[in-house]
Every structure is written in C-alpha cells, then in structure tokens.
Amino acid sequence: MKLLKRIFSSNRPPLVHVSWSSRSAPFDNSDTESIIRKACRHFRLGRVEHEYVLVTSTSDGGRIEVTDDLLKRLPDGSLVELVRISAFESFGSEREGRFVEKPLPSPTYPKRDGTPSTAKSSTRYNPSPQSVRPPVSQPSHHSRPSQSHSRPRPSPFPRASSPIPLSPESEDSIPSSPYAPTDFPSRSRTPSDNTPYVGPRYRKPVIYLFPPETVPDATVSVHLVPQWTFTHIYPLADTKLLADGRQTITWSVSASPDGTLVEKGTGLELSYIFWEAAVERAAPPSPPLSAADAPSIEHFDPAHPSLSPDTPTVVLLPFQQLLPYLDGVLKELMLHTAARNDFITYWLPLLSKEPYVALRFVPQPAYERAAELVIQPAPDVITRVMMLFRGVPAIEADMWSAARDRVGEVRWATVIGVKPEATDESLFRVLEWGAIEVS
C-alpha cells in the first residue's frame, strides 16, 4: 500500500495513455517527443518516432495533433492516439485542426503496351455538405468487388451451415484485370503493406484440394465477415460484395489426386489457392456470440484476435525450442511435409524477432464464422489451420508462466477439431493453413 501511494503521489508527473492499434499503455506526461519515442519502443515499432505524432479528439468530434502546450492542459490519464504522420494532413483552417488521410504514393504499373502507368491513389476525409467525396481507386493486383443493392444488414456471423446467397451485381461491374484499378465501394481503399491504418493481417492462407480421383469442375468460395477485406488473391478473380456488406470470391478449377489445380478458362496450373485479408483500424468489434452458440463456439473477432497470458490454450516457448515443436504440431494437424515446410519458412522471419513466442490455434468453428469456405462438389473432410502468434521479450516472459507450463499439455488436434480421416487418401480432402501476428 505504501508503495502504491509513493507511485501515485502528487510529486510524480501525471500519466497519459497512448493507444496504438488495439493496444494502449500509460507513459509519463512529460513532452510529446519523449512520449512518442517511448511508445514506439514499447509497441516495438522500431526507431521510427520521427514518423509519428500524438492525436486526440476534440469536443466537436474532430481530431487534433497534440503539442507540448496542449499536453500540459490534458487531465491526468487522458487518452491520445499514436498516428503515423504520412497518413494525415490538415483539413480546413488551423482553428478546425481536422485531419484526413493523405493519398499513398502511387505505384507504377505497366500498361498493356509496356509503357509505365501510374495508378490513382485515394483520399478519405470528412466532407462538408458542399464538398464531394473524391473517387476511390486502387491498383488491381487485387480483385474488384461489384456494387450491391442496399438492404438491411443481418448479423455478420451467420451459421456456417446456412446458405449465403450472392447479391446481384450492378451494371457497372467490371471484371478484375492485372491492369485495371480496383474500386471497393464500401471501403476507402484496399489495405496494403504501407497503409498505416491497417489492423491485424491474415497472411498466406492457402487452400489445397486432394480428391481421390480427378474432379474436372470444382468451385472454391471464401466469404469474409465485414471486419475483413481481401488484400491479395491468386489466381485473380472477381470480388463480389454481398448484401450484408461481406466480400466473397469464387475460383473455378479442376483438381487432381496429387493436389494439382488447373484454373478454368486460363489453364493456369497451381499447387494451391492463395488469399489474404486485413482489418481497417476503424472496424468496430464484432458482435458477441448468441447464447445458443456461446458454450460450444469460441468467439473469434478478426479485428481483435485474442492472445494474452490469460488465453486458456496459449502456449509460450523459447525460440530455440519453437521450430521442432511447431513442426510436430503441424504434423499432428495433418499438414503434409511440403505444407509444414512452407508454413515454417514463411513465418520464420517474424517468429524469430523475440526470444520467446506465444501461440495458439483457433478452433475451426470459430474460424469458419469469420471466413466461410464453400467448395463444390462438397469434400469429405476439411481441415483449416489458423495460428495466432506474437513475439514476447525476455522481460515479459514471467507473465506467461502458465503458458510455458501448458506446452505439451494442449492437444491441438482436439482444440481445432481435426478429423482422423483427414489423411485418408480414399476421401476428398481439403487443407488450409494461415496465421496472424498479433500486436
């Protein structure tokens, strides 16, 4: 008690709470430069403090940059946001102090005739009644969603077994092309590696098909909850926007028993289908599960993935022990040798950033609610592996003691719901794997 009194005694500087992505932490309310420097170090952003500013909300709903003078007038415990400078520029007069996102640097893409072409970038802002929102466009190595009619939005988490009808396409729907810009009507732009407002990213989920005999015509569809938006796909396909605000993509392929896929129409040979998704920072938390689902299905929210010392199934390993453990777990989850090798080597640079790694795998029913996978003809067994992980500094390892003790106790095949017949070559099997690095 005496220690707490000393910590919060009046002779100590007041605290300011800094939020970044889905995290927040308190720092001494000294000056903006030192707060930004300490926040960048705490959130492990690197030595990039010159690229960030502190922003707070105004009484009229706007946002204003925090200066040292304003910092002195903020009450103890005030919440400010750490924001990348390149994402904002002044809007209106200095008195208004509002911000809008600046256009990203426009990348150059080749035209069909080989000459360079600069893709249009987008600007998002809060227009006045007299202003007009500028068009939104993006380069098209992503896909193009089509407009849908406005309808009441049902729950973004329908049961996986329920059919999901596609909404009608509008007349101005344009098929995706490697050279055409992508227009997302319900979002300001497609997130990419340099969009500062992007939240957790679901990287490299890949889908393998292993039929017992050749399937000449198969369709593979992925339907995302509104919190997620497609960022990259391969092979290229049209993105459609469902009536409830969700995005969906469908690929048409033939599938051979050895896993080789051939895209219909192009003849492109594939080992797997690839897609990625990201969350905009402003995405609201998804609604909780219904009372009927809550006891049996974990609530997985793509915008706020849960990975903390209190997570019941999380495990913590020193990096030196991680790779053999991970290879053994992936084998238990029915990943073949090439898939295990691709999984580990793809994520190795991020897994090796800190001396410890915390990880867990998301149960398939929870994952299915966020990204529904529909394949026709219907497979006999589908195995979907999604890993959440984060690096843990040595100074924080003691907080994860329960997770360290849990290594070897968690049976991931049971947690995820992997079926024993997932390796039965007489069945039509589908395998998908991917991961999210949690901040």
C-alpha positions as CSV (number, residue, x, y, z in Angstrom):
1,M,0.0,0.0,0.0
2,K,2.8,2.4,0.8
3,L,4.4,1.5,-2.5
4,L,1.2,2.4,-4.4
5,K,1.0,5.7,-2.5
6,R,4.5,6.6,-3.5
7,I,3.8,5.6,-7.1
8,F,0.7,7.8,-7.4
9,S,1.9,10.6,-5.1
10,S,1.4,14.1,-6.4
11,N,5.1,14.9,-6.9
12,R,5.2,12.4,-9.8
13,P,4.4,13.5,-13.3
14,P,0.8,12.7,-14.5
15,L,0.3,9.9,-16.9
16,V,-1.1,9.9,-20.4
17,H,-2.5,6.8,-22.1
18,V,-1.3,6.2,-25.6
19,S,-3.2,3.9,-27.9
20,W,-1.8,2.2,-31.0
21,S,-3.8,-0.4,-33.0
22,S,-5.7,-2.5,-30.4
23,R,-3.2,-1.8,-27.6
24,S,-2.7,1.0,-25.1
25,A,-0.1,1.9,-22.4
26,P,0.5,4.7,-19.9
27,F,3.5,7.0,-20.1
28,D,4.7,10.0,-18.1
29,N,3.1,13.2,-19.3
30,S,6.4,14.9,-19.9
31,D,6.6,16.1,-23.5
32,T,5.3,14.8,-26.8
33,E,8.7,13.8,-28.2
34,S,9.7,11.6,-25.3
35,I,6.2,10.1,-25.2
36,I,6.3,9.2,-28.9
37,R,9.8,7.8,-28.5
38,K,8.9,5.6,-25.5
39,A,5.6,4.5,-27.2
40,C,7.4,3.4,-30.4
41,R,9.9,1.4,-28.3
42,H,7.1,-0.1,-26.1
43,F,5.0,-1.1,-29.1
44,R,8.1,-2.4,-30.9
45,L,7.7,-0.2,-33.9
46,G,11.5,0.4,-34.2
47,R,13.3,3.7,-34.3
48,V,10.6,5.5,-36.3
49,E,9.5,8.1,-33.8
50,H,10.1,10.9,-36.3
51,E,7.3,9.3,-38.4
52,Y,4.6,9.6,-35.7
53,V,2.5,12.2,-33.9
54,L,0.0,12.1,-31.0
55,V,-3.6,12.9,-31.8
56,T,-6.6,13.5,-29.6
57,S,-10.3,14.0,-30.1
58,T,-12.0,17.5,-29.9
59,S,-15.3,18.3,-28.4
60,D,-17.0,18.6,-31.8
61,G,-15.9,15.2,-33.0
62,G,-12.8,16.2,-34.9
63,R,-9.2,15.2,-34.2
64,I,-6.2,17.5,-33.4
65,E,-2.5,17.0,-33.1
66,V,-1.2,17.1,-29.5
67,T,1.6,19.7,-28.9
68,D,3.6,20.2,-25.7
69,D,1.3,23.2,-24.8
70,L,-1.8,21.1,-25.2
71,L,-0.2,18.2,-23.3
72,K,0.1,20.4,-20.2
73,R,-3.6,21.1,-20.3
74,L,-4.7,17.5,-20.7
75,P,-6.1,15.9,-17.4
76,D,-4.2,13.0,-15.9
77,G,-5.0,9.7,-17.6
78,S,-6.1,11.3,-20.9
79,L,-6.1,9.0,-23.9
80,V,-4.2,10.0,-27.0
81,E,-3.5,8.1,-30.2
82,L,-0.2,7.3,-31.8
83,V,-0.6,8.1,-35.6
84,R,1.8,7.9,-38.5
85,I,2.4,11.4,-39.9
86,S,2.3,10.3,-43.5
87,A,-1.3,9.2,-43.0
88,F,-2.6,12.7,-42.2
89,E,-2.8,16.2,-43.5
90,S,-4.6,19.3,-42.3
91,F,-8.2,19.7,-43.4
92,G,-9.8,23.2,-43.3
93,S,-8.5,26.0,-41.2
94,E,-5.9,25.8,-38.4
95,R,-8.7,26.5,-36.0
96,E,-10.6,23.4,-37.0
97,G,-7.5,21.2,-36.7
98,R,-9.0,18.3,-38.5
99,F,-7.2,15.6,-40.3
100,V,-7.7,13.4,-43.3
101,E,-5.7,10.5,-44.7
102,K,-3.2,11.5,-47.4
103,P,-3.0,9.6,-50.6
104,L,-0.5,6.8,-50.6
105,P,2.4,7.1,-53.1
106,S,1.0,6.0,-56.4
107,P,2.8,2.8,-57.6
108,T,3.7,2.5,-61.3
109,Y,2.2,-0.4,-63.3
110,P,2.9,-1.4,-66.9
111,K,0.2,-0.8,-69.4
112,R,-0.6,-3.4,-72.0
113,D,1.7,-1.7,-74.5
114,G,4.6,-1.8,-72.0
115,T,4.7,1.9,-71.1
116,P,4.5,2.9,-67.4
117,S,1.2,3.9,-65.9
118,T,0.6,5.5,-62.5
119,A,-2.4,4.1,-60.6
120,K,-4.6,6.6,-58.9
121,S,-4.5,6.8,-55.2
122,S,-7.3,7.5,-52.8
123,T,-8.1,10.2,-50.3
124,R,-10.6,9.7,-47.4
125,Y,-11.9,12.7,-45.5
126,N,-15.0,14.1,-43.7
127,P,-16.5,16.3,-46.3
128,S,-18.7,19.3,-45.6
129,P,-22.2,19.3,-47.0
130,Q,-21.0,21.3,-50.0
131,S,-18.0,19.1,-50.8
132,V,-17.9,16.0,-52.9
133,R,-16.1,12.8,-52.0
134,P,-13.3,12.0,-54.5
135,P,-13.4,8.7,-56.4
136,V,-11.7,5.8,-54.8
137,S,-9.4,3.6,-56.8
138,Q,-6.6,1.2,-56.3
139,P,-4.2,-0.8,-58.4
140,S,-5.6,-4.2,-59.4
141,H,-3.3,-6.9,-58.4
142,H,-6.3,-7.1,-56.0
143,S,-9.7,-8.0,-57.2
144,R,-12.7,-5.8,-58.0
145,P,-15.9,-6.1,-56.0
146,S,-19.2,-5.3,-57.6
147,Q,-21.9,-3.0,-56.2
148,S,-24.9,-4.5,-54.4
149,H,-28.3,-3.1,-53.6
150,S,-28.8,-1.5,-50.2
151,R,-30.5,-3.9,-47.8
152,P,-30.8,-4.2,-44.0
153,R,-27.7,-5.8,-42.5
154,P,-28.2,-9.0,-40.7
155,S,-25.8,-10.4,-38.2
156,P,-22.3,-10.6,-39.7
157,F,-21.9,-14.1,-38.2
158,P,-24.5,-16.4,-39.8
159,R,-24.2,-20.1,-39.1
160,A,-21.7,-21.8,-41.4
161,S,-24.3,-24.3,-42.4
162,S,-26.6,-21.6,-43.7
163,P,-26.5,-20.9,-47.5
164,I,-25.2,-17.4,-48.4
165,P,-26.9,-16.0,-51.5
166,L,-24.9,-13.6,-53.6
167,S,-26.3,-10.2,-54.1
168,P,-26.9,-9.1,-57.7
169,E,-24.1,-7.3,-59.5
170,S,-24.6,-3.8,-60.6
171,E,-24.5,-2.8,-64.3
172,D,-21.1,-1.1,-63.9
173,S,-19.4,-4.2,-62.5
174,I,-16.1,-4.7,-64.3
175,P,-14.1,-8.0,-64.3
176,S,-10.8,-7.7,-62.5
177,S,-7.6,-7.4,-64.6
178,P,-3.9,-7.1,-63.8
179,Y,-4.0,-3.6,-65.3
180,A,-7.4,-2.1,-64.2
181,P,-7.8,-0.2,-60.9
182,T,-9.8,-1.8,-58.1
183,D,-12.8,0.0,-56.6
184,F,-14.1,-1.1,-53.2
185,P,-17.5,0.8,-52.9
186,S,-17.9,0.2,-49.2
187,R,-14.3,1.0,-48.1
188,S,-11.9,3.8,-48.8
189,R,-9.2,1.6,-50.2
190,T,-7.7,-1.9,-50.1
191,P,-5.1,-2.2,-47.3
192,S,-1.6,-3.0,-48.3
193,D,1.8,-3.2,-46.6
194,N,2.2,0.6,-46.3
195,T,-1.4,1.5,-45.2
196,P,-0.9,2.8,-41.7
197,Y,-4.4,2.2,-40.5
198,V,-4.4,-1.5,-41.2
199,G,-5.0,-3.7,-38.2
200,P,-4.2,-7.4,-37.8
201,R,-3.5,-9.1,-41.2
202,Y,-4.3,-12.7,-42.0
203,R,-1.4,-13.7,-44.1
204,K,-1.0,-16.5,-46.6
205,P,-3.9,-18.7,-46.0
206,V,-3.6,-21.3,-48.8
207,I,-6.1,-23.9,-49.8
208,Y,-5.2,-27.4,-51.1
209,L,-7.6,-29.8,-52.8
210,F,-6.9,-33.6,-52.7
211,P,-9.7,-35.6,-54.4
212,P,-9.4,-39.4,-54.7
213,E,-9.8,-39.0,-58.5
214,T,-9.8,-36.1,-60.8
215,V,-12.5,-33.5,-60.4
216,P,-13.0,-31.7,-63.7
217,D,-15.1,-28.9,-62.4
218,A,-14.8,-27.6,-58.8
219,T,-15.6,-24.2,-57.3
220,V,-13.9,-22.8,-54.2
221,S,-15.5,-19.8,-52.5
222,V,-14.4,-17.7,-49.4
223,H,-17.0,-15.4,-47.7
224,L,-15.5,-12.9,-45.3
225,V,-17.2,-11.1,-42.3
226,P,-17.4,-7.3,-42.8
227,Q,-14.4,-6.7,-40.5
228,W,-12.2,-8.4,-43.1
229,T,-11.4,-7.2,-46.6
230,F,-9.4,-9.1,-49.2
231,T,-6.0,-7.7,-49.9
232,H,-4.3,-10.2,-52.2
233,I,-5.6,-13.2,-54.1
234,Y,-4.1,-15.7,-56.5
235,P,-5.2,-16.6,-59.1
236,L,-7.0,-13.4,-59.8
237,A,-10.8,-13.5,-59.5
238,D,-13.7,-11.1,-59.2
239,T,-14.6,-9.9,-55.7
240,K,-18.3,-9.6,-55.1
241,L,-20.0,-7.6,-52.3
242,L,-22.8,-9.4,-50.6
243,A,-26.0,-7.6,-49.4
244,D,-24.8,-7.7,-45.8
245,G,-21.5,-6.0,-46.5
246,R,-19.3,-9.1,-46.7
247,Q,-16.9,-9.8,-49.5
248,T,-16.8,-13.1,-51.4
249,I,-14.5,-14.6,-54.0
250,T,-15.0,-17.8,-56.1
251,W,-12.4,-19.7,-58.1
252,S,-13.2,-22.4,-60.7
253,V,-10.7,-25.1,-61.0
254,S,-10.1,-28.8,-61.9
255,A,-8.4,-30.8,-59.2
256,S,-6.1,-33.9,-59.5
257,P,-5.4,-36.5,-56.8
258,D,-1.8,-35.2,-56.4
259,G,-3.1,-31.8,-55.5
260,T,-2.5,-30.1,-58.8
261,L,-5.2,-27.5,-59.6
262,V,-5.8,-26.0,-63.1
263,E,-7.8,-22.8,-63.3
264,K,-10.7,-23.0,-65.6
265,G,-10.5,-20.6,-68.6
266,T,-6.8,-19.8,-68.3
267,G,-5.2,-23.2,-67.9
268,L,-3.0,-21.8,-65.1
269,E,-1.5,-24.7,-63.0
270,L,-1.5,-24.3,-59.2
271,S,-0.4,-26.1,-56.1
272,Y,-2.9,-24.2,-54.0
273,I,-5.3,-21.2,-54.0
274,F,-4.0,-18.1,-52.1
275,W,-5.8,-15.3,-50.4
276,E,-5.0,-12.7,-47.7
277,A,-7.2,-10.3,-45.7
278,A,-6.7,-7.3,-43.4
279,V,-8.7,-5.3,-41.0
280,E,-9.2,-1.5,-41.1
281,R,-8.3,0.1,-37.8
282,A,-11.7,1.7,-37.6
283,A,-13.5,-1.6,-37.9
284,P,-15.9,-2.0,-34.9
285,P,-15.7,-5.1,-32.7
286,S,-17.8,-7.9,-34.0
287,P,-21.0,-8.8,-32.0
288,P,-20.7,-11.5,-29.4
289,L,-22.0,-15.0,-29.9
290,S,-25.6,-15.8,-29.3
291,A,-26.4,-17.6,-26.1
292,A,-27.0,-20.8,-28.0
293,D,-23.6,-20.7,-29.6
294,A,-21.5,-19.3,-26.7
295,P,-20.9,-22.6,-24.8
296,S,-19.6,-24.5,-27.8
297,I,-18.0,-22.0,-30.2
298,E,-15.2,-19.6,-29.4
299,H,-15.8,-16.0,-30.3
300,F,-13.1,-15.1,-32.8
301,D,-13.1,-11.4,-33.9
302,P,-10.6,-10.7,-36.8
303,A,-10.3,-7.1,-35.7
304,H,-9.3,-8.1,-32.1
305,P,-7.7,-11.5,-32.1
306,S,-7.2,-12.7,-28.5
307,L,-3.6,-13.8,-27.5
308,S,-2.7,-12.9,-23.9
309,P,-1.3,-14.7,-20.9
310,D,-4.9,-15.3,-19.8
311,T,-5.9,-17.1,-23.0
312,P,-6.8,-20.7,-21.9
313,T,-5.0,-22.5,-24.7
314,V,-2.0,-20.2,-25.4
315,V,1.5,-21.7,-25.1
316,L,4.9,-20.0,-24.8
317,L,8.2,-21.4,-26.0
318,P,11.7,-20.0,-26.2
319,F,12.6,-19.6,-29.9
320,Q,15.3,-22.3,-29.6
321,Q,12.5,-24.9,-28.9
322,L,9.8,-23.5,-31.2
323,L,10.6,-24.9,-34.6
324,P,10.7,-28.6,-33.7
325,Y,7.5,-28.1,-31.5
326,L,5.8,-26.3,-34.4
327,D,6.7,-29.0,-36.9
328,G,5.3,-31.7,-34.6
329,V,2.1,-29.8,-34.1
330,L,1.6,-29.1,-37.8
331,K,2.1,-32.8,-38.5
332,E,-0.5,-33.6,-35.8
333,L,-2.8,-31.2,-37.6
334,M,-2.5,-33.3,-40.9
335,L,-0.1,-30.9,-42.8
336,H,2.0,-32.9,-45.3
337,T,5.7,-32.3,-45.4
338,A,5.7,-29.6,-48.1
339,A,2.9,-27.7,-46.3
340,R,4.8,-27.8,-43.0
341,N,8.0,-26.6,-44.6
342,D,6.2,-23.7,-46.4
343,F,4.4,-22.8,-43.1
344,I,7.5,-22.6,-41.0
345,T,9.8,-20.9,-43.6
346,Y,7.2,-18.3,-44.5
347,W,6.7,-17.2,-40.9
348,L,10.3,-17.7,-39.7
349,P,11.4,-14.1,-40.0
350,L,8.5,-12.9,-37.7
351,L,8.8,-15.9,-35.4
352,S,12.4,-15.1,-34.7
353,K,12.0,-11.4,-33.7
354,E,11.9,-12.1,-30.0
355,P,13.5,-14.7,-27.7
356,Y,10.0,-16.1,-26.9
357,V,7.0,-16.9,-29.0
358,A,3.4,-17.2,-27.7
359,L,1.0,-19.0,-30.0
360,R,-2.4,-20.8,-30.2
361,F,-4.6,-22.3,-32.9
362,V,-8.2,-21.1,-33.5
363,P,-10.9,-23.8,-33.4
364,Q,-12.3,-24.5,-36.8
365,P,-15.9,-23.5,-36.0
366,A,-14.8,-20.1,-34.7
367,Y,-12.6,-19.5,-37.8
368,E,-15.4,-20.7,-40.1
369,R,-17.6,-17.9,-38.7
370,A,-15.1,-15.3,-39.8
371,A,-14.1,-16.8,-43.2
372,E,-16.6,-19.3,-44.6
373,L,-15.1,-21.8,-47.0
374,V,-17.6,-23.4,-49.5
375,I,-16.4,-26.0,-52.0
376,Q,-18.4,-27.8,-54.7
377,P,-18.5,-30.7,-55.0
378,A,-18.5,-31.0,-51.2
379,P,-15.3,-32.5,-49.8
380,D,-15.5,-35.4,-47.3
381,V,-13.3,-33.7,-44.8
382,I,-11.9,-30.1,-44.5
383,T,-9.0,-29.2,-42.2
384,R,-8.5,-25.4,-41.6
385,V,-5.5,-24.4,-39.5
386,M,-5.2,-20.8,-38.3
387,M,-2.4,-19.9,-35.9
388,L,-2.2,-16.7,-33.8
389,F,1.2,-15.7,-32.5
390,R,3.3,-12.9,-31.1
391,G,6.9,-12.4,-30.1
392,V,7.5,-12.0,-26.3
393,P,10.5,-10.1,-25.0
394,A,12.5,-11.8,-22.2
395,I,11.5,-9.1,-19.7
396,E,7.8,-10.2,-20.2
397,A,8.4,-14.0,-20.1
398,D,7.4,-14.3,-16.4
399,M,3.9,-13.0,-17.2
400,W,3.4,-16.1,-19.3
401,S,4.5,-18.8,-16.8
402,A,1.1,-20.6,-17.1
403,A,1.5,-20.7,-20.9
404,R,5.0,-22.2,-20.5
405,D,3.7,-24.9,-18.2
406,R,1.0,-25.7,-20.8
407,V,3.4,-26.7,-23.6
408,G,2.9,-30.4,-24.1
409,E,-0.5,-30.5,-22.4
410,V,-2.5,-28.9,-25.2
411,R,-3.7,-31.3,-27.8
412,W,-4.1,-29.1,-30.8
413,A,-5.9,-31.6,-33.0
414,T,-8.7,-31.8,-30.3
415,V,-8.8,-28.0,-29.9
416,I,-9.1,-27.3,-33.6
417,G,-11.3,-30.3,-34.3
418,V,-9.2,-32.2,-36.8
419,K,-10.8,-35.4,-38.0
420,P,-8.8,-38.6,-38.0
421,E,-9.8,-39.3,-41.7
422,A,-8.0,-36.1,-42.8
423,T,-5.2,-38.2,-44.2
424,D,-7.4,-40.9,-45.8
425,E,-6.5,-40.8,-49.5
426,S,-9.7,-42.5,-50.5
427,L,-11.6,-39.4,-49.4
428,F,-11.9,-35.9,-51.0
429,R,-9.7,-33.9,-48.6
430,V,-9.2,-30.1,-48.3
431,L,-6.5,-28.4,-46.3
432,E,-6.0,-24.8,-45.5
433,W,-3.4,-23.0,-43.3
434,G,-2.5,-19.4,-42.4
435,A,-1.6,-17.2,-39.5
436,I,-1.9,-13.8,-37.9
437,E,0.8,-12.0,-36.0
438,V,-0.9,-10.3,-33.0
439,S,0.4,-7.0,-31.8
